[in-house]
Amino acid sequence: MSKKILILGGDGMLGHDLVAAFSDYQLTTWSSTDLDITNGVAVRAKVTALKPDIIINAAAYTNVDGAEKEKDLATTVNGTAVAYLADIAHQLAIPLVHFSTDYVFEGTDKHGYIEDAATKPVNAYGHSKEVGEKLLQERHDKFYLIRTSWLYGKAPQKGKPRGLNFVETMLSLAQQGREIKVVNDQFGKPTFTHDLAQATRKLVEDQAPFGIYHLVNEGVCSWYDFAKKIFEIKGIDVNLHPIGSKDYPLPTPRSKYSILINTKTEQLRSWEKALRDYLKQ
């Protein structure tokens, strides 16, 4: 491929699969050690010198609970830095792909949220991502704002405790032979980063209209349903019990219905099929 693509956050869980998905392009991958995206001067200088045809931003502050204590840092990385990227993309007149989250919604509508639904985050992490979304839309017109949810993938999660995704956490707990309690009253769409990366490539290659997209594996489940399916596919006999959110207190409020509805592009495969492929690898 002749297009020059810059992927930011290529060393993260999603970034790893984005690098694989776009490997036949002229690819440049920068981690936080290569470029501090919160430094506007550095962003302008380095990106201008590179002159990419497309910027894909997978860099983010991802620790949901940590964001409650580090609100300024989360907002700087997930918000202010996006403005810097949007400004340089606008200056170069190139598309910017940016990833956001189900956390920008209140999560009280059991029917879920379409792309143009009003945002109303319930925690600091969601607020920081909402800031980035608004700045992107204010400062650039050639953007793909991709919201997704409940990500898991083969590469470690940067900035997360232990670097384990939910699937690996469940398998680790099962190995320890412990009783496992998982909430059964929070619902969403688990999404395999491989599938998200491939769908992102298709969006770019199809030159889809710029705007907001919801890219998730299809089908709704609770965290308990998700865990149950993991053990079922792996054939693991485990002591698994459903509990309510009130019985598993967290420092950060979570949405009850983190259900993103894709109305604008081809739907991804079911989360069960994606999970089977992940567990076979």
BELWOQUI-V629407 format. One record per residue. RES is the residue in three letters. D_LAST is the distance of its C-alpha to the last C-alpha in Angstrom with 2 decimals. Layout:
BEGIN
[[RES,D_LAST] [RES,D_LAST]]
END
This chain:
BEGIN
[[MET,27.63] [SER,30.87] [LYS,30.27] [LYS,29.91] [ILE,27.42] [LEU,27.46] [ILE,24.47] [LEU,25.53] [GLY,23.14] [GLY,20.58] [ASP,19.49] [GLY,18.45] [MET,15.36] [LEU,16.44] [GLY,18.16] [HIS,15.16] [ASP,13.76] [LEU,17.40] [VAL,17.93] [ALA,15.17] [ALA,16.62] [PHE,20.11] [SER,19.61] [ASP,22.17] [TYR,24.84] [GLN,27.22] [LEU,25.12] [THR,26.49] [THR,24.43] [TRP,26.44] [SER,25.56] [SER,28.29] [THR,29.65] [ASP,30.25] [LEU,31.82] [ASP,33.07] [ILE,32.91] [THR,35.52] [ASN,38.02] [GLY,39.52] [VAL,41.51] [ALA,38.54] [VAL,36.46] [ARG,39.36] [ALA,40.04] [LYS,36.59] [VAL,35.41] [THR,38.80] [ALA,38.64] [LEU,35.18] [LYS,36.21] [PRO,32.83] [ASP,32.75] [ILE,30.24] [ILE,29.20] [ILE,25.93] [ASN,26.22] [ALA,23.13] [ALA,25.16] [ALA,26.26] [TYR,27.49] [THR,24.87] [ASN,26.18] [VAL,27.75] [ASP,29.82] [GLY,30.72] [ALA,32.17] [GLU,34.88] [LYS,36.20] [GLU,35.53] [LYS,36.60] [ASP,38.22] [LEU,35.28] [ALA,32.85] [THR,35.34] [THR,35.91] [VAL,32.26] [ASN,31.32] [GLY,34.77] [THR,37.20] [ALA,34.70] [VAL,33.70] [ALA,37.39] [TYR,37.49] [LEU,34.59] [ALA,36.21] [ASP,39.54] [ILE,38.37] [ALA,36.37] [HIS,39.58] [GLN,41.67] [LEU,39.55] [ALA,39.31] [ILE,35.54] [PRO,32.81] [LEU,31.08] [VAL,27.72] [HIS,27.48] [PHE,25.12] [SER,26.66] [THR,25.94] [ASP,26.94] [TYR,28.94] [VAL,31.74] [PHE,32.81] [GLU,34.83] [GLY,32.51] [THR,35.37] [ASP,35.07] [LYS,33.12] [HIS,33.02] [GLY,31.02] [TYR,31.78] [ILE,32.14] [GLU,32.07] [ASP,35.79] [ALA,36.11] [ALA,38.05] [THR,36.14] [LYS,37.22] [PRO,34.94] [VAL,35.54] [ASN,34.39] [ALA,34.67] [TYR,31.11] [GLY,31.63] [HIS,35.02] [SER,33.77] [LYS,31.32] [GLU,34.20] [VAL,36.41] [GLY,33.98] [GLU,33.81] [LYS,37.60] [LEU,38.21] [LEU,35.88] [GLN,37.74] [GLU,41.09] [ARG,40.65] [HIS,38.76] [ASP,38.66] [LYS,35.84] [PHE,32.82] [TYR,29.62] [LEU,29.30] [ILE,25.90] [ARG,25.57] [THR,22.31] [SER,21.37] [TRP,19.20] [LEU,16.53] [TYR,13.17] [GLY,10.64] [LYS,8.72] [ALA,12.16] [PRO,14.94] [GLN,17.52] [LYS,20.77] [GLY,23.81] [LYS,22.25] [PRO,23.17] [ARG,20.69] [GLY,18.26] [LEU,16.12] [ASN,15.16] [PHE,16.17] [VAL,12.96] [GLU,12.72] [THR,16.49] [MET,16.55] [LEU,14.28] [SER,16.50] [LEU,19.58] [ALA,18.67] [GLN,18.42] [GLN,21.88] [GLY,23.23] [ARG,24.96] [GLU,26.21] [ILE,24.12] [LYS,26.11] [VAL,24.63] [VAL,26.84] [ASN,27.38] [ASP,29.70] [GLN,27.68] [PHE,25.99] [GLY,23.68] [LYS,20.79] [PRO,17.35] [THR,15.80] [PHE,12.37] [THR,13.41] [HIS,11.65] [ASP,13.92] [LEU,16.80] [ALA,16.73] [GLN,16.83] [ALA,19.59] [THR,21.40] [ARG,21.54] [LYS,22.93] [LEU,25.48] [VAL,26.67] [GLU,26.82] [ASP,28.61] [GLN,31.04] [ALA,30.94] [PRO,33.91] [PHE,33.69] [GLY,33.36] [ILE,31.19] [TYR,27.99] [HIS,25.81] [LEU,22.18] [VAL,20.10] [ASN,17.89] [GLU,20.59] [GLY,21.85] [VAL,23.44] [CYS,22.66] [SER,23.84] [TRP,21.91] [TYR,22.70] [ASP,21.35] [PHE,18.07] [ALA,17.92] [LYS,19.08] [LYS,16.38] [ILE,13.63] [PHE,15.48] [GLU,16.24] [ILE,12.76] [LYS,11.95] [GLY,15.49] [ILE,16.83] [ASP,20.61] [VAL,21.57] [ASN,24.83] [LEU,24.05] [HIS,27.01] [PRO,27.71] [ILE,30.17] [GLY,32.04] [SER,31.73] [LYS,35.15] [ASP,33.86] [TYR,31.16] [PRO,33.23] [LEU,31.66] [PRO,33.70] [THR,32.71] [PRO,33.41] [ARG,30.47] [SER,30.76] [LYS,30.87] [TYR,29.70] [SER,27.17] [ILE,26.89] [LEU,26.69] [ILE,27.98] [ASN,27.13] [THR,30.40] [LYS,30.32] [THR,27.44] [GLU,24.99] [GLN,22.93] [LEU,19.16] [ARG,17.31] [SER,17.45] [TRP,15.64] [GLU,14.69] [LYS,12.97] [ALA,11.13] [LEU,10.17] [ARG,8.94] [ASP,6.55] [TYR,5.53] [LEU,5.54] [LYS,3.82] [GLN,0.00]]
END
